[in-house]
Amino acid sequence: MTEENHLADRARKAEKIIARPTDFKVCEGCDSIVAARVATCPNCHGYRFDESPQAVTAQARLLGSRAQTSVVEEDLF
Ligand SMILES: [Zn+2]
């Protein structure tokens, strides 16, 4: 997969998250977007999350424009 496609894929995921921010939350340990139902972050095992739709939306926008932000794929959809 080219870098360009990778970014497009992230942008598509970000759009889905922005459409349903209450289904997700942001890990305060590593800034990953995770499914709202998880108890601990699958990425860093943190257990502190920001569940506000505003935080999720802001993080998803970053995700769409920045390659470093991670999403834990298996928990998303
Ligand atoms: Zn984390």
N, CA, C, O and the ligand as a Tripos MOL2 file, in Angstrom:
@<TRIPOS>MOLECULE
protein
  309   307    78     0     0
PROTEIN
NO_CHARGES

@<TRIPOS>ATOM
      1 N           0.8490   -1.2010    0.0000 N.3       1 MET1
      2 CA          0.0000    0.0000    0.0000 C.3       1 MET1
      3 C           0.8830    1.2500    0.0000 C.2       1 MET1
      4 O           1.8100    1.3580    0.8030 O.2       1 MET1
      5 N           0.6030    2.1610   -0.8740 N.am      2 THR2
      6 CA          1.4070    3.3860   -0.9070 C.3       2 THR2
      7 C           1.0620    4.2860    0.2660 C.2       2 THR2
      8 O           0.0080    4.1430    0.8860 O.2       2 THR2
      9 N           1.9390    5.1910    0.5560 N.am      3 GLU3
     10 CA          1.7070    6.1190    1.6600 C.3       3 GLU3
     11 C           0.4290    6.9260    1.4200 C.2       3 GLU3
     12 O          -0.3200    7.2210    2.3520 O.2       3 GLU3
     13 N           0.1980    7.2740    0.1660 N.am      4 GLU4
     14 CA         -0.9840    8.0700   -0.1630 C.3       4 GLU4
     15 C          -2.2710    7.2940    0.1390 C.2       4 GLU4
     16 O          -3.2130    7.8380    0.7150 O.2       4 GLU4
     17 N          -2.2970    6.0250   -0.2560 N.am      5 ASN5
     18 CA         -3.4670    5.2020    0.0360 C.3       5 ASN5
     19 C          -3.6570    5.0100    1.5280 C.2       5 ASN5
     20 O          -4.7800    4.9850    2.0310 O.2       5 ASN5
     21 N          -2.5510    4.8770    2.2200 N.am      6 HIS6
     22 CA         -2.6020    4.7010    3.6640 C.3       6 HIS6
     23 C          -3.2820    5.9100    4.3150 C.2       6 HIS6
     24 O          -4.1350    5.7670    5.1910 O.2       6 HIS6
     25 N          -2.8840    7.0960    3.8660 N.am      7 LEU7
     26 CA         -3.4820    8.3090    4.4170 C.3       7 LEU7
     27 C          -4.9590    8.4070    4.0440 C.2       7 LEU7
     28 O          -5.7710    8.8540    4.8550 O.2       7 LEU7
     29 N          -5.3150    7.9990    2.8380 N.am      8 ALA8
     30 CA         -6.7140    8.0380    2.4200 C.3       8 ALA8
     31 C          -7.5450    7.0850    3.2790 C.2       8 ALA8
     32 O          -8.6840    7.3800    3.6410 O.2       8 ALA8
     33 N          -6.9530    5.9510    3.5900 N.am      9 ASP9
     34 CA         -7.6270    4.9700    4.4350 C.3       9 ASP9
     35 C          -7.8740    5.5620    5.8230 C.2       9 ASP9
     36 O          -8.9510    5.3980    6.3950 O.2       9 ASP9
     37 N          -6.8770    6.2430    6.3490 N.am     10 ARG10
     38 CA         -7.0320    6.8790    7.6560 C.3      10 ARG10
     39 C          -8.1020    7.9680    7.6110 C.2      10 ARG10
     40 O          -8.8890    8.1200    8.5460 O.2      10 ARG10
     41 N          -8.1210    8.7070    6.5360 N.am     11 ALA11
     42 CA         -9.1140    9.7740    6.4060 C.3      11 ALA11
     43 C         -10.5200    9.1860    6.3840 C.2      11 ALA11
     44 O         -11.4510    9.7600    6.9480 O.2      11 ALA11
     45 N         -10.6660    8.0380    5.7280 N.am     12 ARG12
     46 CA        -11.9760    7.3830    5.6560 C.3      12 ARG12
     47 C         -12.4070    6.9070    7.0490 C.2      12 ARG12
     48 O         -13.5630    7.0680    7.4400 O.2      12 ARG12
     49 N         -11.4640    6.3210    7.7870 N.am     13 LYS13
     50 CA        -11.7710    5.8900    9.1430 C.3      13 LYS13
     51 C         -12.1350    7.0820   10.0180 C.2      13 LYS13
     52 O         -13.0610    7.0200   10.8270 O.2      13 LYS13
     53 N         -11.3940    8.1610    9.8400 N.am     14 ALA14
     54 CA        -11.6530    9.3610   10.6310 C.3      14 ALA14
     55 C         -13.0730    9.8660   10.3860 C.2      14 ALA14
     56 O         -13.7570   10.2930   11.3160 O.2      14 ALA14
     57 N         -13.5040    9.8140    9.1360 N.am     15 GLU15
     58 CA        -14.8700   10.2580    8.8130 C.3      15 GLU15
     59 C         -15.9160    9.4190    9.5340 C.2      15 GLU15
     60 O         -16.9150    9.9410   10.0290 O.2      15 GLU15
     61 N         -15.6730    8.1110    9.5870 N.am     16 LYS16
     62 CA        -16.6180    7.2300   10.2700 C.3      16 LYS16
     63 C         -16.6660    7.5370   11.7590 C.2      16 LYS16
     64 O         -17.7320    7.5140   12.3750 O.2      16 LYS16
     65 N         -15.5090    7.8210   12.3270 N.am     17 ILE17
     66 CA        -15.4480    8.1250   13.7560 C.3      17 ILE17
     67 C         -16.1600    9.4520   14.0380 C.2      17 ILE17
     68 O         -16.9080    9.5750   15.0080 O.2      17 ILE17
     69 N         -15.9160   10.4340   13.1780 N.am     18 ILE18
     70 CA        -16.5390   11.7450   13.3620 C.3      18 ILE18
     71 C         -18.0610   11.6390   13.2470 C.2      18 ILE18
     72 O         -18.7950   12.3850   13.8950 O.2      18 ILE18
     73 N         -18.5240   10.6990   12.4120 N.am     19 ALA19
     74 CA        -19.9660   10.5090   12.2390 C.3      19 ALA19
     75 C         -20.6130    9.8840   13.4740 C.2      19 ALA19
     76 O         -21.8010   10.0850   13.7280 O.2      19 ALA19
     77 N         -19.8220    9.1200   14.2430 N.am     20 ARG20
     78 CA        -20.3660    8.4360   15.4160 C.3      20 ARG20
     79 C         -19.4280    8.5700   16.6130 C.2      20 ARG20
     80 O         -18.9380    7.5600   17.1180 O.2      20 ARG20
     81 N         -19.1700    9.7700   17.0690 N.am     21 PRO21
     82 CA        -18.1540    9.9760   18.1240 C.3      21 PRO21
     83 C         -18.5020    9.3010   19.4460 C.2      21 PRO21
     84 O         -17.6110    8.9980   20.2390 O.2      21 PRO21
     85 N         -19.7960    9.0610   19.6920 N.am     22 THR22
     86 CA        -20.1620    8.4530   20.9770 C.3      22 THR22
     87 C         -19.8150    6.9630   21.0210 C.2      22 THR22
     88 O         -19.8730    6.3530   22.0890 O.2      22 THR22
     89 N         -19.4570    6.3700   19.8870 N.am     23 ASP23
     90 CA        -19.0480    4.9690   19.8610 C.3      23 ASP23
     91 C         -17.5690    4.7990   20.2050 C.2      23 ASP23
     92 O         -17.0680    3.6760   20.2730 O.2      23 ASP23
     93 N         -16.8730    5.9160   20.4220 N.am     24 PHE24
     94 CA        -15.4310    5.8620   20.6130 C.3      24 PHE24
     95 C         -15.0120    6.7160   21.8020 C.2      24 PHE24
     96 O         -15.7880    7.5150   22.3250 O.2      24 PHE24
     97 N         -13.7570    6.5240   22.2150 N.am     25 LYS25
     98 CA        -13.1660    7.3880   23.2290 C.3      25 LYS25
     99 C         -11.6790    7.4880   22.9400 C.2      25 LYS25
    100 O         -11.1210    6.7000   22.1760 O.2      25 LYS25
    101 N         -11.0440    8.4820   23.5710 N.am     26 VAL26
    102 CA         -9.6330    8.7420   23.3080 C.3      26 VAL26
    103 C          -8.8140    8.3250   24.5200 C.2      26 VAL26
    104 O          -9.0930    8.7440   25.6430 O.2      26 VAL26
    105 N          -7.7980    7.4920   24.2850 N.am     27 CYS27
    106 CA         -6.9100    7.0710   25.3640 C.3      27 CYS27
    107 C          -6.0560    8.2530   25.7990 C.2      27 CYS27
    108 O          -5.4470    8.9260   24.9680 O.2      27 CYS27
    109 N          -6.0130    8.5030   27.1060 N.am     28 GLU28
    110 CA         -5.2050    9.6180   27.5990 C.3      28 GLU28
    111 C          -3.7300    9.2380   27.6850 C.2      28 GLU28
    112 O          -2.8680   10.1000   27.8550 O.2      28 GLU28
    113 N          -3.4460    7.9440   27.5660 N.am     29 GLY29
    114 CA         -2.0560    7.5080   27.6280 C.3      29 GLY29
    115 C          -1.3220    7.6630   26.3110 C.2      29 GLY29
    116 O          -0.1760    8.1120   26.2840 O.2      29 GLY29
    117 N          -1.9840    7.2910   25.2040 N.am     30 CYS30
    118 CA         -1.2790    7.2910   23.9210 C.3      30 CYS30
    119 C          -2.0610    8.0030   22.8230 C.2      30 CYS30
    120 O          -1.6340    8.0070   21.6680 O.2      30 CYS30
    121 N          -3.2120    8.6130   23.1660 N.am     31 ASP31
    122 CA         -4.0110    9.3690   22.2030 C.3      31 ASP31
    123 C          -4.6350    8.5040   21.1140 C.2      31 ASP31
    124 O          -5.0860    9.0310   20.0980 O.2      31 ASP31
    125 N          -4.6680    7.2040   21.3030 N.am     32 SER32
    126 CA         -5.3570    6.3450   20.3410 C.3      32 SER32
    127 C          -6.8630    6.5110   20.4810 C.2      32 SER32
    128 O          -7.3770    6.8050   21.5600 O.2      32 SER32
    129 N          -7.5560    6.3170   19.3700 N.am     33 ILE33
    130 CA         -9.0120    6.2520   19.4100 C.3      33 ILE33
    131 C          -9.3920    4.7830   19.5500 C.2      33 ILE33
    132 O          -9.0060    3.9540   18.7250 O.2      33 ILE33
    133 N         -10.1270    4.4730   20.5680 N.am     34 VAL34
    134 CA        -10.5340    3.0790   20.8020 C.3      34 VAL34
    135 C         -12.0500    3.0040   20.8940 C.2      34 VAL34
    136 O         -12.7190    4.0210   21.0770 O.2      34 VAL34
    137 N         -12.5890    1.7980   20.7660 N.am     35 ALA35
    138 CA        -14.0290    1.6070   20.8880 C.3      35 ALA35
    139 C         -14.4770    1.9690   22.3040 C.2      35 ALA35
    140 O         -13.7650    1.7080   23.2740 O.2      35 ALA35
    141 N         -15.6450    2.5630   22.4110 N.am     36 ALA36
    142 CA        -16.1390    3.0290   23.7060 C.3      36 ALA36
    143 C         -16.2870    1.8900   24.7090 C.2      36 ALA36
    144 O         -16.2230    2.1200   25.9170 O.2      36 ALA36
    145 N         -16.4860    0.6500   24.2190 N.am     37 ARG37
    146 CA        -16.7710   -0.4580   25.1250 C.3      37 ARG37
    147 C         -15.5300   -1.0410   25.7940 C.2      37 ARG37
    148 O         -15.6700   -1.7740   26.7730 O.2      37 ARG37
    149 N         -14.3240   -0.7500   25.3120 N.am     38 VAL38
    150 CA        -13.1480   -1.3910   25.8960 C.3      38 VAL38
    151 C         -12.8370   -0.8090   27.2730 C.2      38 VAL38
    152 O         -13.0520    0.3780   27.5170 O.2      38 VAL38
    153 N         -12.3320   -1.6530   28.1680 N.am     39 ALA39
    154 CA        -12.0240   -1.2210   29.5300 C.3      39 ALA39
    155 C         -10.6080   -0.6620   29.6230 C.2      39 ALA39
    156 O         -10.3560    0.3030   30.3440 O.2      39 ALA39
    157 N          -9.6940   -1.2750   28.8890 N.am     40 THR40
    158 CA         -8.3150   -0.7810   28.8660 C.3      40 THR40
    159 C          -7.8640   -0.6250   27.4210 C.2      40 THR40
    160 O          -8.3480   -1.3200   26.5270 O.2      40 THR40
    161 N          -6.9350    0.2930   27.2060 N.am     41 CYS41
    162 CA         -6.4470    0.5510   25.8540 C.3      41 CYS41
    163 C          -5.6890   -0.6590   25.3310 C.2      41 CYS41
    164 O          -4.7350   -1.1040   25.9700 O.2      41 CYS41
    165 N          -6.0920   -1.2080   24.1690 N.am     42 PRO42
    166 CA         -5.3810   -2.3600   23.5990 C.3      42 PRO42
    167 C          -3.9650   -1.9960   23.1530 C.2      42 PRO42
    168 O          -3.1240   -2.8690   22.9380 O.2      42 PRO42
    169 N          -3.7220   -0.7190   23.0210 N.am     43 ASN43
    170 CA         -2.4300   -0.2500   22.5220 C.3      43 ASN43
    171 C          -1.4050   -0.0810   23.6400 C.2      43 ASN43
    172 O          -0.2810   -0.5700   23.5290 O.2      43 ASN43
    173 N          -1.7850    0.6090   24.7210 N.am     44 CYS44
    174 CA         -0.8210    0.9160   25.7850 C.3      44 CYS44
    175 C          -1.2940    0.3990   27.1390 C.2      44 CYS44
    176 O          -0.6130    0.6010   28.1450 O.2      44 CYS44
    177 N          -2.4470   -0.2640   27.1840 N.am     45 HIS45
    178 CA         -3.0070   -0.8220   28.4120 C.3      45 HIS45
    179 C          -3.3790    0.2430   29.4350 C.2      45 HIS45
    180 O          -3.5170   -0.0440   30.6240 O.2      45 HIS45
    181 N          -3.5390    1.4640   28.9640 N.am     46 GLY46
    182 CA         -4.0060    2.5260   29.8430 C.3      46 GLY46
    183 C          -5.4850    2.3650   30.1470 C.2      46 GLY46
    184 O          -6.2110    1.6970   29.4110 O.2      46 GLY46
    185 N          -5.9170    2.9700   31.2140 N.am     47 TYR47
    186 CA         -7.3300    2.8530   31.5690 C.3      47 TYR47
    187 C          -7.9790    4.2080   31.8040 C.2      47 TYR47
    188 O          -9.0830    4.2900   32.3410 O.2      47 TYR47
    189 N          -7.2960    5.2650   31.4020 N.am     48 ARG48
    190 CA         -7.8890    6.5900   31.4840 C.3      48 ARG48
    191 C          -8.2650    7.0490   30.0760 C.2      48 ARG48
    192 O          -7.4350    7.0360   29.1670 O.2      48 ARG48
    193 N          -9.5120    7.4500   29.9080 N.am     49 PHE49
    194 CA         -9.9990    7.8310   28.5910 C.3      49 PHE49
    195 C         -10.7650    9.1500   28.6760 C.2      49 PHE49
    196 O         -11.3650    9.4820   29.6990 O.2      49 PHE49
    197 N         -10.7260    9.8820   27.5800 N.am     50 ASP50
    198 CA        -11.5960   11.0360   27.4220 C.3      50 ASP50
    199 C         -12.7410   10.5950   26.5150 C.2      50 ASP50
    200 O         -12.5400   10.3340   25.3290 O.2      50 ASP50
    201 N         -13.9460   10.5140   27.0850 N.am     51 GLU51
    202 CA        -15.0840    9.9870   26.3310 C.3      51 GLU51
    203 C         -15.9460   11.0850   25.7140 C.2      51 GLU51
    204 O         -16.9870   10.7950   25.1230 O.2      51 GLU51
    205 N         -15.5290   12.3240   25.8440 N.am     52 SER52
    206 CA        -16.3710   13.3880   25.2920 C.3      52 SER52
    207 C         -16.3270   13.3610   23.7650 C.2      52 SER52
    208 O         -15.2610   13.1850   23.1750 O.2      52 SER52
    209 N         -17.4880   13.5340   23.1240 N.am     53 PRO53
    210 CA        -17.5340   13.5490   21.6590 C.3      53 PRO53
    211 C         -16.6090   14.6180   21.0740 C.2      53 PRO53
    212 O         -16.0720   14.4570   19.9780 O.2      53 PRO53
    213 N         -16.4330   15.7030   21.8160 N.am     54 GLN54
    214 CA        -15.5470   16.7620   21.3260 C.3      54 GLN54
    215 C         -14.1130   16.2620   21.2130 C.2      54 GLN54
    216 O         -13.4310   16.5350   20.2250 O.2      54 GLN54
    217 N         -13.6590   15.5330   22.2200 N.am     55 ALA55
    218 CA        -12.2930   15.0120   22.2150 C.3      55 ALA55
    219 C         -12.1130   13.9740   21.1150 C.2      55 ALA55
    220 O         -11.0870   13.9470   20.4350 O.2      55 ALA55
    221 N         -13.1280   13.1110   20.9450 N.am     56 VAL56
    222 CA        -13.0610   12.0720   19.9150 C.3      56 VAL56
    223 C         -13.0100   12.7200   18.5260 C.2      56 VAL56
    224 O         -12.2130   12.3280   17.6730 O.2      56 VAL56
    225 N         -13.8600   13.7000   18.3200 N.am     57 THR57
    226 CA        -13.9030   14.3700   17.0260 C.3      57 THR57
    227 C         -12.5830   15.0700   16.7210 C.2      57 THR57
    228 O         -12.0720   14.9950   15.6040 O.2      57 THR57
    229 N         -12.0410   15.7500   17.7270 N.am     58 ALA58
    230 CA        -10.7740   16.4600   17.5220 C.3      58 ALA58
    231 C          -9.6530   15.4790   17.1990 C.2      58 ALA58
    232 O          -8.8270   15.7330   16.3220 O.2      58 ALA58
    233 N          -9.6330   14.3590   17.9130 N.am     59 GLN59
    234 CA         -8.5850   13.3690   17.6880 C.3      59 GLN59
    235 C          -8.7450   12.7070   16.3190 C.2      59 GLN59
    236 O          -7.7580   12.4100   15.6470 O.2      59 GLN59
    237 N          -9.9910   12.4790   15.9150 N.am     60 ALA60
    238 CA        -10.2430   11.8730   14.6110 C.3      60 ALA60
    239 C          -9.7940   12.8060   13.4830 C.2      60 ALA60
    240 O          -9.3070   12.3480   12.4490 O.2      60 ALA60
    241 N          -9.9590   14.0970   13.6850 N.am     61 ARG61
    242 CA         -9.4970   15.0480   12.6680 C.3      61 ARG61
    243 C          -7.9810   14.9840   12.5430 C.2      61 ARG61
    244 O          -7.4340   15.0470   11.4430 O.2      61 ARG61
    245 N          -7.3080   14.8580   13.6890 N.am     62 LEU62
    246 CA         -5.8500   14.6980   13.6720 C.3      62 LEU62
    247 C          -5.4740   13.4210   12.9350 C.2      62 LEU62
    248 O          -4.5380   13.3960   12.1360 O.2      62 LEU62
    249 N          -6.2210   12.3680   13.2200 N.am     63 LEU63
    250 CA         -5.9770   11.0800   12.5830 C.3      63 LEU63
    251 C          -6.0310   11.2070   11.0650 C.2      63 LEU63
    252 O          -5.2110   10.6270   10.3530 O.2      63 LEU63
    253 N          -6.9920   11.9620   10.5840 N.am     64 GLY64
    254 CA         -7.1570   12.1170    9.1510 C.3      64 GLY64
    255 C          -6.0330   12.8900    8.4970 C.2      64 GLY64
    256 O          -5.8340   12.7960    7.2860 O.2      64 GLY64
    257 N          -5.2930   13.6580    9.2900 N.am     65 SER65
    258 CA         -4.2790   14.5230    8.6900 C.3      65 SER65
    259 C          -2.8680   14.1590    9.1160 C.2      65 SER65
    260 O          -1.9060   14.7400    8.6140 O.2      65 SER65
    261 N          -2.7260   13.2110   10.0300 N.am     66 ARG66
    262 CA         -1.4130   12.9250   10.5960 C.3      66 ARG66
    263 C          -1.2200   11.4160   10.6680 C.2      66 ARG66
    264 O          -2.1140   10.6960   11.1120 O.2      66 ARG66
    265 N          -0.0800   10.9430   10.2430 N.am     67 ALA67
    266 CA          0.1360    9.4990   10.1360 C.3      67 ALA67
    267 C           0.4210    8.8240   11.4760 C.2      67 ALA67
    268 O           0.1870    7.6240   11.6200 O.2      67 ALA67
    269 N           0.9190    9.5710   12.4530 N.am     68 GLN68
    270 CA          1.3860    8.9390   13.6800 C.3      68 GLN68
    271 C           0.2610    8.4330   14.5780 C.2      68 GLN68
    272 O           0.4510    7.4720   15.3220 O.2      68 GLN68
    273 N          -0.8930    9.0620   14.5170 N.am     69 THR69
    274 CA         -1.9760    8.6880   15.4150 C.3      69 THR69
    275 C          -2.4740    7.2960   15.0820 C.2      69 THR69
    276 O          -2.7560    6.9950   13.9230 O.2      69 THR69
    277 N          -2.5810    6.4680   16.0630 N.am     70 SER70
    278 CA         -2.9620    5.0920   15.7930 C.3      70 SER70
    279 C          -4.4100    4.8330   16.1650 C.2      70 SER70
    280 O          -4.9610    5.4290   17.0900 O.2      70 SER70
    281 N          -4.9960    3.9360   15.4220 N.am     71 VAL71
    282 CA         -6.3190    3.4300   15.7460 C.3      71 VAL71
    283 C          -6.1800    1.9220   15.8870 C.2      71 VAL71
    284 O          -5.5180    1.2720   15.0780 O.2      71 VAL71
    285 N          -6.7900    1.3880   16.8880 N.am     72 VAL72
    286 CA         -6.7000   -0.0510   17.0830 C.3      72 VAL72
    287 C          -7.7720   -0.7070   16.2130 C.2      72 VAL72
    288 O          -8.9530   -0.7510   16.5570 O.2      72 VAL72
    289 N          -7.3150   -1.2050   15.0930 N.am     73 GLU73
    290 CA         -8.2050   -1.6130   14.0100 C.3      73 GLU73
    291 C          -9.2810   -2.6270   14.4370 C.2      73 GLU73
    292 O         -10.4590   -2.4540   14.1260 O.2      73 GLU73
    293 N          -8.8790   -3.6470   15.1250 N.am     74 GLU74
    294 CA         -9.8030   -4.7510   15.3760 C.3      74 GLU74
    295 C         -10.9830   -4.3380   16.2490 C.2      74 GLU74
    296 O         -12.0210   -5.0000   16.2420 O.2      74 GLU74
    297 N         -10.8330   -3.2650   16.9880 N.am     75 ASP75
    298 CA        -11.9030   -2.8360   17.8700 C.3      75 ASP75
    299 C         -12.8050   -1.8040   17.2460 C.2      75 ASP75
    300 O         -13.7620   -1.3530   17.8760 O.2      75 ASP75
    301 N         -12.5160   -1.4230   16.0170 N.am     76 LEU76
    302 CA        -13.2390   -0.2980   15.4590 C.3      76 LEU76
    303 C         -14.6280   -0.6490   14.9450 C.2      76 LEU76
    304 O         -15.6170   -0.0630   15.3850 O.2      76 LEU76
    305 N         -14.7110   -1.5880   14.0260 N.am     77 PHE77
    306 CA        -15.9990   -1.7480   13.3520 C.3      77 PHE77
    307 C         -16.4800   -3.1880   13.4120 C.2      77 PHE77
    308 O         -17.5500   -3.5040   12.8930 O.2      77 PHE77
    309 ZN         -3.4490    3.9610   24.9710 Zn       78 ZN78
@<TRIPOS>BOND
     1     1     2 1
     2     2     3 1
     3     3     4 2
     4     3     5 am
     5     5     6 1
     6     6     7 1
     7     7     8 2
     8     7     9 am
     9     9    10 1
    10    10    11 1
    11    11    12 2
    12    11    13 am
    13    13    14 1
    14    14    15 1
    15    15    16 2
    16    15    17 am
    17    17    18 1
    18    18    19 1
    19    19    20 2
    20    19    21 am
    21    21    22 1
    22    22    23 1
    23    23    24 2
    24    23    25 am
    25    25    26 1
    26    26    27 1
    27    27    28 2
    28    27    29 am
    29    29    30 1
    30    30    31 1
    31    31    32 2
    32    31    33 am
    33    33    34 1
    34    34    35 1
    35    35    36 2
    36    35    37 am
    37    37    38 1
    38    38    39 1
    39    39    40 2
    40    39    41 am
    41    41    42 1
    42    42    43 1
    43    43    44 2
    44    43    45 am
    45    45    46 1
    46    46    47 1
    47    47    48 2
    48    47    49 am
    49    49    50 1
    50    50    51 1
    51    51    52 2
    52    51    53 am
    53    53    54 1
    54    54    55 1
    55    55    56 2
    56    55    57 am
    57    57    58 1
    58    58    59 1
    59    59    60 2
    60    59    61 am
    61    61    62 1
    62    62    63 1
    63    63    64 2
    64    63    65 am
    65    65    66 1
    66    66    67 1
    67    67    68 2
    68    67    69 am
    69    69    70 1
    70    70    71 1
    71    71    72 2
    72    71    73 am
    73    73    74 1
    74    74    75 1
    75    75    76 2
    76    75    77 am
    77    77    78 1
    78    78    79 1
    79    79    80 2
    80    79    81 am
    81    81    82 1
    82    82    83 1
    83    83    84 2
    84    83    85 am
    85    85    86 1
    86    86    87 1
    87    87    88 2
    88    87    89 am
    89    89    90 1
    90    90    91 1
    91    91    92 2
    92    91    93 am
    93    93    94 1
    94    94    95 1
    95    95    96 2
    96    95    97 am
    97    97    98 1
    98    98    99 1
    99    99   100 2
   100    99   101 am
   101   101   102 1
   102   102   103 1
   103   103   104 2
   104   103   105 am
   105   105   106 1
   106   106   107 1
   107   107   108 2
   108   107   109 am
   109   109   110 1
   110   110   111 1
   111   111   112 2
   112   111   113 am
   113   113   114 1
   114   114   115 1
   115   115   116 2
   116   115   117 am
   117   117   118 1
   118   118   119 1
   119   119   120 2
   120   119   121 am
   121   121   122 1
   122   122   123 1
   123   123   124 2
   124   123   125 am
   125   125   126 1
   126   126   127 1
   127   127   128 2
   128   127   129 am
   129   129   130 1
   130   130   131 1
   131   131   132 2
   132   131   133 am
   133   133   134 1
   134   134   135 1
   135   135   136 2
   136   135   137 am
   137   137   138 1
   138   138   139 1
   139   139   140 2
   140   139   141 am
   141   141   142 1
   142   142   143 1
   143   143   144 2
   144   143   145 am
   145   145   146 1
   146   146   147 1
   147   147   148 2
   148   147   149 am
   149   149   150 1
   150   150   151 1
   151   151   152 2
   152   151   153 am
   153   153   154 1
   154   154   155 1
   155   155   156 2
   156   155   157 am
   157   157   158 1
   158   158   159 1
   159   159   160 2
   160   159   161 am
   161   161   162 1
   162   162   163 1
   163   163   164 2
   164   163   165 am
   165   165   166 1
   166   166   167 1
   167   167   168 2
   168   167   169 am
   169   169   170 1
   170   170   171 1
   171   171   172 2
   172   171   173 am
   173   173   174 1
   174   174   175 1
   175   175   176 2
   176   175   177 am
   177   177   178 1
   178   178   179 1
   179   179   180 2
   180   179   181 am
   181   181   182 1
   182   182   183 1
   183   183   184 2
   184   183   185 am
   185   185   186 1
   186   186   187 1
   187   187   188 2
   188   187   189 am
   189   189   190 1
   190   190   191 1
   191   191   192 2
   192   191   193 am
   193   193   194 1
   194   194   195 1
   195   195   196 2
   196   195   197 am
   197   197   198 1
   198   198   199 1
   199   199   200 2
   200   199   201 am
   201   201   202 1
   202   202   203 1
   203   203   204 2
   204   203   205 am
   205   205   206 1
   206   206   207 1
   207   207   208 2
   208   207   209 am
   209   209   210 1
   210   210   211 1
   211   211   212 2
   212   211   213 am
   213   213   214 1
   214   214   215 1
   215   215   216 2
   216   215   217 am
   217   217   218 1
   218   218   219 1
   219   219   220 2
   220   219   221 am
   221   221   222 1
   222   222   223 1
   223   223   224 2
   224   223   225 am
   225   225   226 1
   226   226   227 1
   227   227   228 2
   228   227   229 am
   229   229   230 1
   230   230   231 1
   231   231   232 2
   232   231   233 am
   233   233   234 1
   234   234   235 1
   235   235   236 2
   236   235   237 am
   237   237   238 1
   238   238   239 1
   239   239   240 2
   240   239   241 am
   241   241   242 1
   242   242   243 1
   243   243   244 2
   244   243   245 am
   245   245   246 1
   246   246   247 1
   247   247   248 2
   248   247   249 am
   249   249   250 1
   250   250   251 1
   251   251   252 2
   252   251   253 am
   253   253   254 1
   254   254   255 1
   255   255   256 2
   256   255   257 am
   257   257   258 1
   258   258   259 1
   259   259   260 2
   260   259   261 am
   261   261   262 1
   262   262   263 1
   263   263   264 2
   264   263   265 am
   265   265   266 1
   266   266   267 1
   267   267   268 2
   268   267   269 am
   269   269   270 1
   270   270   271 1
   271   271   272 2
   272   271   273 am
   273   273   274 1
   274   274   275 1
   275   275   276 2
   276   275   277 am
   277   277   278 1
   278   278   279 1
   279   279   280 2
   280   279   281 am
   281   281   282 1
   282   282   283 1
   283   283   284 2
   284   283   285 am
   285   285   286 1
   286   286   287 1
   287   287   288 2
   288   287   289 am
   289   289   290 1
   290   290   291 1
   291   291   292 2
   292   291   293 am
   293   293   294 1
   294   294   295 1
   295   295   296 2
   296   295   297 am
   297   297   298 1
   298   298   299 1
   299   299   300 2
   300   299   301 am
   301   301   302 1
   302   302   303 1
   303   303   304 2
   304   303   305 am
   305   305   306 1
   306   306   307 1
   307   307   308 2
@<TRIPOS>SUBSTRUCTURE
     1 MET1         2 RESIDUE 1 A MET
     2 THR2         6 RESIDUE 1 A THR
     3 GLU3        10 RESIDUE 1 A GLU
     4 GLU4        14 RESIDUE 1 A GLU
     5 ASN5        18 RESIDUE 1 A ASN
     6 HIS6        22 RESIDUE 1 A HIS
     7 LEU7        26 RESIDUE 1 A LEU
     8 ALA8        30 RESIDUE 1 A ALA
     9 ASP9        34 RESIDUE 1 A ASP
    10 ARG10       38 RESIDUE 1 A ARG
    11 ALA11       42 RESIDUE 1 A ALA
    12 ARG12       46 RESIDUE 1 A ARG
    13 LYS13       50 RESIDUE 1 A LYS
    14 ALA14       54 RESIDUE 1 A ALA
    15 GLU15       58 RESIDUE 1 A GLU
    16 LYS16       62 RESIDUE 1 A LYS
    17 ILE17       66 RESIDUE 1 A ILE
    18 ILE18       70 RESIDUE 1 A ILE
    19 ALA19       74 RESIDUE 1 A ALA
    20 ARG20       78 RESIDUE 1 A ARG
    21 PRO21       82 RESIDUE 1 A PRO
    22 THR22       86 RESIDUE 1 A THR
    23 ASP23       90 RESIDUE 1 A ASP
    24 PHE24       94 RESIDUE 1 A PHE
    25 LYS25       98 RESIDUE 1 A LYS
    26 VAL26      102 RESIDUE 1 A VAL
    27 CYS27      106 RESIDUE 1 A CYS
    28 GLU28      110 RESIDUE 1 A GLU
    29 GLY29      114 RESIDUE 1 A GLY
    30 CYS30      118 RESIDUE 1 A CYS
    31 ASP31      122 RESIDUE 1 A ASP
    32 SER32      126 RESIDUE 1 A SER
    33 ILE33      130 RESIDUE 1 A ILE
    34 VAL34      134 RESIDUE 1 A VAL
    35 ALA35      138 RESIDUE 1 A ALA
    36 ALA36      142 RESIDUE 1 A ALA
    37 ARG37      146 RESIDUE 1 A ARG
    38 VAL38      150 RESIDUE 1 A VAL
    39 ALA39      154 RESIDUE 1 A ALA
    40 THR40      158 RESIDUE 1 A THR
    41 CYS41      162 RESIDUE 1 A CYS
    42 PRO42      166 RESIDUE 1 A PRO
    43 ASN43      170 RESIDUE 1 A ASN
    44 CYS44      174 RESIDUE 1 A CYS
    45 HIS45      178 RESIDUE 1 A HIS
    46 GLY46      182 RESIDUE 1 A GLY
    47 TYR47      186 RESIDUE 1 A TYR
    48 ARG48      190 RESIDUE 1 A ARG
    49 PHE49      194 RESIDUE 1 A PHE
    50 ASP50      198 RESIDUE 1 A ASP
    51 GLU51      202 RESIDUE 1 A GLU
    52 SER52      206 RESIDUE 1 A SER
    53 PRO53      210 RESIDUE 1 A PRO
    54 GLN54      214 RESIDUE 1 A GLN
    55 ALA55      218 RESIDUE 1 A ALA
    56 VAL56      222 RESIDUE 1 A VAL
    57 THR57      226 RESIDUE 1 A THR
    58 ALA58      230 RESIDUE 1 A ALA
    59 GLN59      234 RESIDUE 1 A GLN
    60 ALA60      238 RESIDUE 1 A ALA
    61 ARG61      242 RESIDUE 1 A ARG
    62 LEU62      246 RESIDUE 1 A LEU
    63 LEU63      250 RESIDUE 1 A LEU
    64 GLY64      254 RESIDUE 1 A GLY
    65 SER65      258 RESIDUE 1 A SER
    66 ARG66      262 RESIDUE 1 A ARG
    67 ALA67      266 RESIDUE 1 A ALA
    68 GLN68      270 RESIDUE 1 A GLN
    69 THR69      274 RESIDUE 1 A THR
    70 SER70      278 RESIDUE 1 A SER
    71 VAL71      282 RESIDUE 1 A VAL
    72 VAL72      286 RESIDUE 1 A VAL
    73 GLU73      290 RESIDUE 1 A GLU
    74 GLU74      294 RESIDUE 1 A GLU
    75 ASP75      298 RESIDUE 1 A ASP
    76 LEU76      302 RESIDUE 1 A LEU
    77 PHE77      306 RESIDUE 1 A PHE
    78 ZN78       309 GROUP 0 **** ****
